Amino acid sequence: MRSRRRILDSLESVYRDAFRKAEEGGDAEGMARLDFDYQREQLRMEVLLDLRELLLPKEEESEGETSLLDRAEALRRIARLR
């Protein structure tokens, strides 16, 4: 499984390349759009990675393992926090 850092670095790399091309082309509107899109996608990706982390079994949980149902309940509580 890819690490959180590797995923976020890949996302940044894609956006940096696109931003550089827009900058070289003098596309100020495109640069602004890319900046906004990057921030939005980074936030989405971090949420998805947090969910992935929450659902993965923890290595130190050998005796009192958390069931999938318990994890779903934790996700429900997180989703209700607004």
Biopython code that builds the backbone (N, CA, C, O; Angstrom):
import numpy as np
from Bio.PDB.StructureBuilder import StructureBuilder

atoms = [
    (1, "MET", "N", (0.843, -1.168, 0.000)),
    (1, "MET", "CA", (0.000, 0.000, 0.000)),
    (1, "MET", "C", (0.896, 1.243, 0.000)),
    (1, "MET", "O", (1.918, 1.296, 0.684)),
    (2, "ARG", "N", (0.485, 2.227, -0.780)),
    (2, "ARG", "CA", (1.266, 3.465, -0.873)),
    (2, "ARG", "C", (1.124, 4.282, 0.404)),
    (2, "ARG", "O", (0.047, 4.348, 0.997)),
    (3, "SER", "N", (2.206, 4.893, 0.812)),
    (3, "SER", "CA", (2.174, 5.698, 2.034)),
    (3, "SER", "C", (1.454, 7.015, 1.785)),
    (3, "SER", "O", (1.339, 7.481, 0.651)),
    (4, "ARG", "N", (0.977, 7.596, 2.865)),
    (4, "ARG", "CA", (0.304, 8.894, 2.809)),
    (4, "ARG", "C", (1.213, 9.924, 2.142)),
    (4, "ARG", "O", (0.779, 10.674, 1.268)),
    (5, "ARG", "N", (2.471, 9.953, 2.561)),
    (5, "ARG", "CA", (3.413, 10.940, 2.023)),
    (5, "ARG", "C", (3.600, 10.759, 0.512)),
    (5, "ARG", "O", (3.623, 11.735, -0.237)),
    (6, "ARG", "N", (3.731, 9.522, 0.079)),
    (6, "ARG", "CA", (3.936, 9.252, -1.345)),
    (6, "ARG", "C", (2.731, 9.695, -2.178)),
    (6, "ARG", "O", (2.895, 10.257, -3.261)),
    (7, "ILE", "N", (1.539, 9.444, -1.677)),
    (7, "ILE", "CA", (0.320, 9.831, -2.390)),
    (7, "ILE", "C", (0.229, 11.350, -2.502)),
    (7, "ILE", "O", (-0.028, 11.886, -3.580)),
    (8, "LEU", "N", (0.440, 12.038, -1.379)),
    (8, "LEU", "CA", (0.353, 13.497, -1.396)),
    (8, "LEU", "C", (1.460, 14.122, -2.245)),
    (8, "LEU", "O", (1.241, 15.135, -2.910)),
    (9, "ASP", "N", (2.652, 13.513, -2.219)),
    (9, "ASP", "CA", (3.741, 14.006, -3.073)),
    (9, "ASP", "C", (3.410, 13.834, -4.553)),
    (9, "ASP", "O", (3.720, 14.706, -5.365)),
    (10, "SER", "N", (2.783, 12.718, -4.903)),
    (10, "SER", "CA", (2.391, 12.485, -6.298)),
    (10, "SER", "C", (1.359, 13.521, -6.746)),
    (10, "SER", "O", (1.447, 14.062, -7.849)),
    (11, "LEU", "N", (0.393, 13.786, -5.889)),
    (11, "LEU", "CA", (-0.616, 14.795, -6.192)),
    (11, "LEU", "C", (0.029, 16.159, -6.408)),
    (11, "LEU", "O", (-0.302, 16.869, -7.357)),
    (12, "GLU", "N", (0.946, 16.515, -5.526)),
    (12, "GLU", "CA", (1.630, 17.802, -5.653)),
    (12, "GLU", "C", (2.442, 17.865, -6.940)),
    (12, "GLU", "O", (2.463, 18.900, -7.607)),
    (13, "SER", "N", (3.103, 16.788, -7.292)),
    (13, "SER", "CA", (3.920, 16.745, -8.500)),
    (13, "SER", "C", (3.080, 16.995, -9.756)),
    (13, "SER", "O", (3.488, 17.742, -10.645)),
    (14, "VAL", "N", (1.921, 16.371, -9.817)),
    (14, "VAL", "CA", (1.028, 16.546, -10.967)),
    (14, "VAL", "C", (0.600, 18.004, -11.086)),
    (14, "VAL", "O", (0.634, 18.583, -12.172)),
    (15, "TYR", "N", (0.202, 18.586, -9.974)),
    (15, "TYR", "CA", (-0.261, 19.970, -10.004)),
    (15, "TYR", "C", (0.882, 20.953, -10.261)),
    (15, "TYR", "O", (0.691, 21.951, -10.955)),
    (16, "ARG", "N", (2.060, 20.683, -9.713)),
    (16, "ARG", "CA", (3.211, 21.573, -9.973)),
    (16, "ARG", "C", (3.551, 21.605, -11.463)),
    (16, "ARG", "O", (3.836, 22.664, -12.021)),
    (17, "ASP", "N", (3.516, 20.436, -12.097)),
    (17, "ASP", "CA", (3.817, 20.362, -13.526)),
    (17, "ASP", "C", (2.790, 21.151, -14.337)),
    (17, "ASP", "O", (3.148, 21.918, -15.230)),
    (18, "ALA", "N", (1.515, 20.955, -14.018)),
    (18, "ALA", "CA", (0.458, 21.687, -14.728)),
    (18, "ALA", "C", (0.560, 23.186, -14.462)),
    (18, "ALA", "O", (0.348, 23.991, -15.369)),
    (19, "PHE", "N", (0.882, 23.566, -13.229)),
    (19, "PHE", "CA", (1.009, 24.975, -12.874)),
    (19, "PHE", "C", (2.179, 25.616, -13.633)),
    (19, "PHE", "O", (2.073, 26.735, -14.134)),
    (20, "ARG", "N", (3.287, 24.885, -13.705)),
    (20, "ARG", "CA", (4.463, 25.393, -14.434)),
    (20, "ARG", "C", (4.121, 25.630, -15.897)),
    (20, "ARG", "O", (4.511, 26.650, -16.466)),
    (21, "LYS", "N", (3.402, 24.709, -16.506)),
    (21, "LYS", "CA", (3.009, 24.874, -17.911)),
    (21, "LYS", "C", (2.084, 26.073, -18.096)),
    (21, "LYS", "O", (2.216, 26.822, -19.064)),
    (22, "ALA", "N", (1.149, 26.252, -17.166)),
    (22, "ALA", "CA", (0.252, 27.409, -17.247)),
    (22, "ALA", "C", (1.035, 28.708, -17.052)),
    (22, "ALA", "O", (0.754, 29.715, -17.703)),
    (23, "GLU", "N", (2.005, 28.676, -16.164)),
    (23, "GLU", "CA", (2.838, 29.856, -15.907)),
    (23, "GLU", "C", (3.673, 30.214, -17.127)),
    (23, "GLU", "O", (3.790, 31.384, -17.492)),
    (24, "GLU", "N", (4.251, 29.196, -17.753)),
    (24, "GLU", "CA", (5.053, 29.430, -18.959)),
    (24, "GLU", "C", (4.195, 29.969, -20.098)),
    (24, "GLU", "O", (4.675, 30.741, -20.928)),
    (25, "GLY", "N", (2.952, 29.572, -20.138)),
    (25, "GLY", "CA", (2.029, 30.042, -21.173)),
    (25, "GLY", "C", (1.367, 31.371, -20.824)),
    (25, "GLY", "O", (0.578, 31.897, -21.610)),
    (26, "GLY", "N", (1.680, 31.908, -19.664)),
    (26, "GLY", "CA", (1.104, 33.183, -19.260)),
    (26, "GLY", "C", (-0.382, 33.108, -18.953)),
    (26, "GLY", "O", (-1.094, 34.104, -19.080)),
    (27, "ASP", "N", (-0.849, 31.951, -18.557)),
    (27, "ASP", "CA", (-2.266, 31.736, -18.282)),
    (27, "ASP", "C", (-2.560, 31.979, -16.801)),
    (27, "ASP", "O", (-2.597, 31.038, -16.009)),
    (28, "ALA", "N", (-2.769, 33.241, -16.433)),
    (28, "ALA", "CA", (-3.008, 33.598, -15.034)),
    (28, "ALA", "C", (-4.300, 32.967, -14.513)),
    (28, "ALA", "O", (-4.353, 32.518, -13.368)),
    (29, "GLU", "N", (-5.321, 32.934, -15.334)),
    (29, "GLU", "CA", (-6.595, 32.335, -14.926)),
    (29, "GLU", "C", (-6.419, 30.836, -14.674)),
    (29, "GLU", "O", (-6.941, 30.291, -13.701)),
    (30, "GLY", "N", (-5.684, 30.189, -15.557)),
    (30, "GLY", "CA", (-5.416, 28.762, -15.392)),
    (30, "GLY", "C", (-4.605, 28.482, -14.141)),
    (30, "GLY", "O", (-4.836, 27.485, -13.457)),
    (31, "MET", "N", (-3.654, 29.357, -13.838)),
    (31, "MET", "CA", (-2.847, 29.193, -12.632)),
    (31, "MET", "C", (-3.709, 29.319, -11.379)),
    (31, "MET", "O", (-3.556, 28.542, -10.436)),
    (32, "ALA", "N", (-4.600, 30.282, -11.371)),
    (32, "ALA", "CA", (-5.488, 30.474, -10.219)),
    (32, "ALA", "C", (-6.413, 29.263, -10.058)),
    (32, "ALA", "O", (-6.644, 28.796, -8.943)),
    (33, "ARG", "N", (-6.931, 28.769, -11.164)),
    (33, "ARG", "CA", (-7.814, 27.603, -11.125)),
    (33, "ARG", "C", (-7.060, 26.378, -10.613)),
    (33, "ARG", "O", (-7.577, 25.620, -9.793)),
    (34, "LEU", "N", (-5.835, 26.190, -11.102)),
    (34, "LEU", "CA", (-5.028, 25.055, -10.657)),
    (34, "LEU", "C", (-4.709, 25.143, -9.167)),
    (34, "LEU", "O", (-4.723, 24.136, -8.460)),
    (35, "ASP", "N", (-4.423, 26.345, -8.704)),
    (35, "ASP", "CA", (-4.131, 26.521, -7.284)),
    (35, "ASP", "C", (-5.332, 26.123, -6.435)),
    (35, "ASP", "O", (-5.193, 25.408, -5.442)),
    (36, "PHE", "N", (-6.513, 26.593, -6.833)),
    (36, "PHE", "CA", (-7.732, 26.241, -6.114)),
    (36, "PHE", "C", (-7.996, 24.739, -6.196)),
    (36, "PHE", "O", (-8.295, 24.103, -5.186)),
    (37, "ASP", "N", (-7.887, 24.174, -7.397)),
    (37, "ASP", "CA", (-8.125, 22.742, -7.590)),
    (37, "ASP", "C", (-7.175, 21.897, -6.744)),
    (37, "ASP", "O", (-7.577, 20.889, -6.163)),
    (38, "TYR", "N", (-5.916, 22.317, -6.682)),
    (38, "TYR", "CA", (-4.931, 21.572, -5.901)),
    (38, "TYR", "C", (-5.316, 21.558, -4.424)),
    (38, "TYR", "O", (-5.284, 20.510, -3.779)),
    (39, "GLN", "N", (-5.675, 22.711, -3.899)),
    (39, "GLN", "CA", (-6.040, 22.778, -2.484)),
    (39, "GLN", "C", (-7.269, 21.916, -2.189)),
    (39, "GLN", "O", (-7.324, 21.229, -1.169)),
    (40, "ARG", "N", (-8.247, 21.958, -3.086)),
    (40, "ARG", "CA", (-9.463, 21.156, -2.905)),
    (40, "ARG", "C", (-9.132, 19.658, -2.963)),
    (40, "ARG", "O", (-9.585, 18.885, -2.119)),
    (41, "GLU", "N", (-8.348, 19.261, -3.953)),
    (41, "GLU", "CA", (-8.012, 17.844, -4.104)),
    (41, "GLU", "C", (-7.133, 17.345, -2.968)),
    (41, "GLU", "O", (-7.254, 16.195, -2.547)),
    (42, "GLN", "N", (-6.257, 18.196, -2.473)),
    (42, "GLN", "CA", (-5.415, 17.802, -1.351)),
    (42, "GLN", "C", (-6.276, 17.543, -0.113)),
    (42, "GLN", "O", (-6.056, 16.571, 0.609)),
    (43, "LEU", "N", (-7.238, 18.401, 0.122)),
    (43, "LEU", "CA", (-8.136, 18.209, 1.260)),
    (43, "LEU", "C", (-8.936, 16.915, 1.098)),
    (43, "LEU", "O", (-9.060, 16.140, 2.047)),
    (44, "ARG", "N", (-9.469, 16.685, -0.078)),
    (44, "ARG", "CA", (-10.214, 15.445, -0.329)),
    (44, "ARG", "C", (-9.336, 14.217, -0.103)),
    (44, "ARG", "O", (-9.757, 13.245, 0.524)),
    (45, "MET", "N", (-8.115, 14.273, -0.621)),
    (45, "MET", "CA", (-7.214, 13.137, -0.490)),
    (45, "MET", "C", (-6.862, 12.881, 0.970)),
    (45, "MET", "O", (-6.773, 11.728, 1.392)),
    (46, "GLU", "N", (-6.664, 13.932, 1.737)),
    (46, "GLU", "CA", (-6.351, 13.748, 3.154)),
    (46, "GLU", "C", (-7.524, 13.121, 3.901)),
    (46, "GLU", "O", (-7.318, 12.293, 4.788)),
    (47, "VAL", "N", (-8.740, 13.501, 3.555)),
    (47, "VAL", "CA", (-9.921, 12.891, 4.174)),
    (47, "VAL", "C", (-9.984, 11.407, 3.817)),
    (47, "VAL", "O", (-10.216, 10.567, 4.686)),
    (48, "LEU", "N", (-9.779, 11.090, 2.549)),
    (48, "LEU", "CA", (-9.805, 9.680, 2.132)),
    (48, "LEU", "C", (-8.707, 8.872, 2.818)),
    (48, "LEU", "O", (-8.931, 7.727, 3.213)),
    (49, "LEU", "N", (-7.536, 9.458, 2.958)),
    (49, "LEU", "CA", (-6.445, 8.758, 3.636)),
    (49, "LEU", "C", (-6.757, 8.568, 5.119)),
    (49, "LEU", "O", (-6.413, 7.538, 5.698)),
    (50, "ASP", "N", (-7.405, 9.553, 5.731)),
    (50, "ASP", "CA", (-7.820, 9.395, 7.127)),
    (50, "ASP", "C", (-8.819, 8.258, 7.269)),
    (50, "ASP", "O", (-8.747, 7.473, 8.214)),
    (51, "LEU", "N", (-9.751, 8.170, 6.326)),
    (51, "LEU", "CA", (-10.727, 7.080, 6.351)),
    (51, "LEU", "C", (-10.042, 5.733, 6.164)),
    (51, "LEU", "O", (-10.366, 4.759, 6.845)),
    (52, "ARG", "N", (-9.096, 5.689, 5.237)),
    (52, "ARG", "CA", (-8.355, 4.444, 5.015)),
    (52, "ARG", "C", (-7.631, 4.026, 6.287)),
    (52, "ARG", "O", (-7.644, 2.854, 6.663)),
    (53, "GLU", "N", (-7.009, 4.978, 6.936)),
    (53, "GLU", "CA", (-6.278, 4.697, 8.166)),
    (53, "GLU", "C", (-7.214, 4.189, 9.265)),
    (53, "GLU", "O", (-6.867, 3.286, 10.026)),
    (54, "LEU", "N", (-8.391, 4.781, 9.332)),
    (54, "LEU", "CA", (-9.365, 4.385, 10.343)),
    (54, "LEU", "C", (-9.862, 2.962, 10.119)),
    (54, "LEU", "O", (-10.128, 2.238, 11.079)),
    (55, "LEU", "N", (-9.987, 2.561, 8.869)),
    (55, "LEU", "CA", (-10.518, 1.234, 8.555)),
    (55, "LEU", "C", (-9.481, 0.123, 8.577)),
    (55, "LEU", "O", (-9.836, -1.053, 8.665)),
    (56, "LEU", "N", (-8.211, 0.478, 8.500)),
    (56, "LEU", "CA", (-7.172, -0.546, 8.509)),
    (56, "LEU", "C", (-6.986, -1.112, 9.908)),
    (56, "LEU", "O", (-7.077, -0.381, 10.894)),
    (57, "PRO", "N", (-6.727, -2.407, 9.998)),
    (57, "PRO", "CA", (-6.471, -2.988, 11.320)),
    (57, "PRO", "C", (-5.149, -2.443, 11.874)),
    (57, "PRO", "O", (-4.165, -2.298, 11.149)),
    (58, "LYS", "N", (-5.156, -2.156, 13.141)),
    (58, "LYS", "CA", (-3.941, -1.653, 13.787)),
    (58, "LYS", "C", (-3.139, -2.833, 14.302)),
    (58, "LYS", "O", (-3.700, -3.788, 14.840)),
    (59, "GLU", "N", (-1.832, -2.766, 14.137)),
    (59, "GLU", "CA", (-0.965, -3.877, 14.533)),
    (59, "GLU", "C", (-0.984, -4.128, 16.035)),
    (59, "GLU", "O", (-0.895, -5.275, 16.474)),
    (60, "GLU", "N", (-1.099, -3.069, 16.823)),
    (60, "GLU", "CA", (-1.062, -3.251, 18.276)),
    (60, "GLU", "C", (-2.375, -3.786, 18.835)),
    (60, "GLU", "O", (-2.465, -4.065, 20.031)),
    (61, "GLU", "N", (-3.386, -3.931, 17.996)),
    (61, "GLU", "CA", (-4.676, -4.450, 18.429)),
    (61, "GLU", "C", (-4.706, -5.974, 18.312)),
    (61, "GLU", "O", (-5.342, -6.514, 17.407)),
    (62, "SER", "N", (-4.041, -6.648, 19.198)),
    (62, "SER", "CA", (-4.054, -8.100, 19.103)),
    (62, "SER", "C", (-5.111, -8.693, 20.029)),
    (62, "SER", "O", (-5.822, -9.624, 19.649)),
    (63, "GLU", "N", (-5.216, -8.158, 21.242)),
    (63, "GLU", "CA", (-6.163, -8.708, 22.185)),
    (63, "GLU", "C", (-7.549, -8.094, 22.032)),
    (63, "GLU", "O", (-8.521, -8.815, 21.812)),
    (64, "GLY", "N", (-7.651, -6.793, 22.143)),
    (64, "GLY", "CA", (-8.940, -6.112, 22.075)),
    (64, "GLY", "C", (-9.186, -5.531, 20.705)),
    (64, "GLY", "O", (-9.338, -4.318, 20.561)),
    (65, "GLU", "N", (-9.228, -6.377, 19.700)),
    (65, "GLU", "CA", (-9.399, -5.913, 18.319)),
    (65, "GLU", "C", (-10.693, -5.146, 18.134)),
    (65, "GLU", "O", (-11.724, -5.477, 18.720)),
    (66, "THR", "N", (-10.620, -4.112, 17.306)),
    (66, "THR", "CA", (-11.793, -3.330, 16.977)),
    (66, "THR", "C", (-12.472, -3.969, 15.781)),
    (66, "THR", "O", (-11.831, -4.233, 14.764)),
    (67, "SER", "N", (-13.746, -4.215, 15.898)),
    (67, "SER", "CA", (-14.469, -4.844, 14.803)),
    (67, "SER", "C", (-14.767, -3.822, 13.710)),
    (67, "SER", "O", (-14.678, -2.614, 13.932)),
    (68, "LEU", "N", (-15.113, -4.313, 12.553)),
    (68, "LEU", "CA", (-15.476, -3.440, 11.438)),
    (68, "LEU", "C", (-16.701, -2.610, 11.803)),
    (68, "LEU", "O", (-16.820, -1.456, 11.393)),
    (69, "LEU", "N", (-17.601, -3.193, 12.565)),
    (69, "LEU", "CA", (-18.790, -2.474, 13.013)),
    (69, "LEU", "C", (-18.406, -1.301, 13.928)),
    (69, "LEU", "O", (-18.979, -0.217, 13.823)),
    (70, "ASP", "N", (-17.442, -1.522, 14.817)),
    (70, "ASP", "CA", (-16.964, -0.446, 15.691)),
    (70, "ASP", "C", (-16.324, 0.670, 14.869)),
    (70, "ASP", "O", (-16.503, 1.852, 15.164)),
    (71, "ARG", "N", (-15.588, 0.289, 13.853)),
    (71, "ARG", "CA", (-14.961, 1.292, 12.987)),
    (71, "ARG", "C", (-16.007, 2.076, 12.197)),
    (71, "ARG", "O", (-15.867, 3.285, 12.009)),
    (72, "ALA", "N", (-17.057, 1.388, 11.733)),
    (72, "ALA", "CA", (-18.136, 2.070, 11.016)),
    (72, "ALA", "C", (-18.822, 3.070, 11.941)),
    (72, "ALA", "O", (-19.189, 4.167, 11.520)),
    (73, "GLU", "N", (-18.991, 2.686, 13.196)),
    (73, "GLU", "CA", (-19.595, 3.592, 14.171)),
    (73, "GLU", "C", (-18.696, 4.811, 14.395)),
    (73, "GLU", "O", (-19.195, 5.930, 14.520)),
    (74, "ALA", "N", (-17.396, 4.606, 14.446)),
    (74, "ALA", "CA", (-16.462, 5.726, 14.596)),
    (74, "ALA", "C", (-16.557, 6.657, 13.392)),
    (74, "ALA", "O", (-16.520, 7.878, 13.544)),
    (75, "LEU", "N", (-16.680, 6.082, 12.194)),
    (75, "LEU", "CA", (-16.833, 6.889, 10.987)),
    (75, "LEU", "C", (-18.121, 7.704, 11.046)),
    (75, "LEU", "O", (-18.141, 8.872, 10.658)),
    (76, "ARG", "N", (-19.183, 7.092, 11.526)),
    (76, "ARG", "CA", (-20.459, 7.792, 11.643)),
    (76, "ARG", "C", (-20.346, 8.980, 12.590)),
    (76, "ARG", "O", (-20.886, 10.054, 12.324)),
    (77, "ARG", "N", (-19.639, 8.774, 13.698)),
    (77, "ARG", "CA", (-19.452, 9.879, 14.653)),
    (77, "ARG", "C", (-18.624, 11.001, 14.021)),
    (77, "ARG", "O", (-18.921, 12.179, 14.224)),
    (78, "ILE", "N", (-17.600, 10.645, 13.266)),
    (78, "ILE", "CA", (-16.772, 11.657, 12.594)),
    (78, "ILE", "C", (-17.602, 12.435, 11.602)),
    (78, "ILE", "O", (-17.488, 13.658, 11.518)),
    (79, "ALA", "N", (-18.441, 11.737, 10.844)),
    (79, "ALA", "CA", (-19.257, 12.396, 9.816)),
    (79, "ALA", "C", (-20.282, 13.339, 10.432)),
    (79, "ALA", "O", (-20.672, 14.321, 9.801)),
    (80, "ARG", "N", (-20.716, 13.061, 11.635)),
    (80, "ARG", "CA", (-21.695, 13.922, 12.288)),
    (80, "ARG", "C", (-21.072, 15.197, 12.844)),
    (80, "ARG", "O", (-21.787, 16.164, 13.108)),
    (81, "LEU", "N", (-19.762, 15.217, 13.027)),
    (81, "LEU", "CA", (-19.081, 16.406, 13.545)),
    (81, "LEU", "C", (-19.043, 17.462, 12.453)),
    (81, "LEU", "O", (-18.304, 17.316, 11.479)),
    (82, "ARG", "N", (-19.810, 18.498, 12.597)),
    (82, "ARG", "CA", (-19.844, 19.567, 11.597)),
    (82, "ARG", "C", (-19.760, 20.891, 12.244)),
    (82, "ARG", "O", (-19.774, 21.915, 11.560)),
]
sb = StructureBuilder()
sb.init_structure("model")
sb.init_model(0)
sb.init_chain("A")
sb.init_seg("    ")
for serial, (resi, resn, name, xyz) in enumerate(atoms, 1):
    if name == "N":
        sb.init_residue(resn, " ", resi, " ")
    sb.init_atom(name, np.array(xyz, "f"), 0.0, 1.0, " ", f" {name:<3s}", serial, name[0])
structure = sb.get_structure()
